[in-house]
Amino acid sequence: MRHLLLMASYSSQTNMHARNLAIVWAPNLLRSKDIEASGFNGTAAFMEVRVQSIVVEFILTHVEQLF
């Protein structure tokens, strides 16, 4: 998480701020066996990934307090 926070500090050059990093990394950091097992598709899969990205974004914006 600290590495991703470091990457977010370069967002003015890379446009990869906490939200974009969360969108990219959330499915890997918070892999959901429910999505994989049930074969979610469409809206259900999108909502699950959205929740994951919100959680990762929260963690990234509060790294110092959490870790």
N, C-alpha and C positions, 0 to 999 in steps of 0.2 A: 504494500500500500504506500509506503514511503517513496518507493521508486516512482509509482504512478503520480504521486503528489509532486515529485521533482519534475516529471514530464509535464504536468499541468502548469508548472511555473514558467514554462517556455511557450505558453499558449499564444502569446502575441506574435510569435514567429511560426508556430505550427498549426494554430487554430484547434488544438487538441486540449481544450479546457476540461475541467472535471466532468461535465455532462457528456462530452464526446468520448472521453476515455471510459466512462461508465457504460455507455452504450456498446462500445467495442468489447470491453473486458468482462462485463457482467455474465454473459452466457458461459464463459469459461470459469470464472471465479465462483459462481453460484450455480453450477450445473444442476439441473433438475432431472432426477430420474423419472419423475412423473411425466414430463414432456417426452422423454425418450421412450419410455415404456408404452405409453398410451398412444403415441404417434399424434400428439396435438398438432393441429394445423390451423391456419387462418387466424381468426380472432382470438381463440383461446391461447394459442402459442404467443401471439403478439402481446397479449395482456400479461402473460407470465414473464416474458422478457422485459416488459416495461417495468414490472415490479422489481425484478432483479436489478435493472439499471438504476432505479430510484434508490435502492438500498446501497449499491456500490457508490453512487454519487454522494449519498449521505456520509458513508464511511470516509470517502476521499476528502470531503469538506470538514471532517472532524477527526482527522488522523491524530493530531496532537492530543486531543482529549481522550481518544479511545485507546491509543497505544502508548 
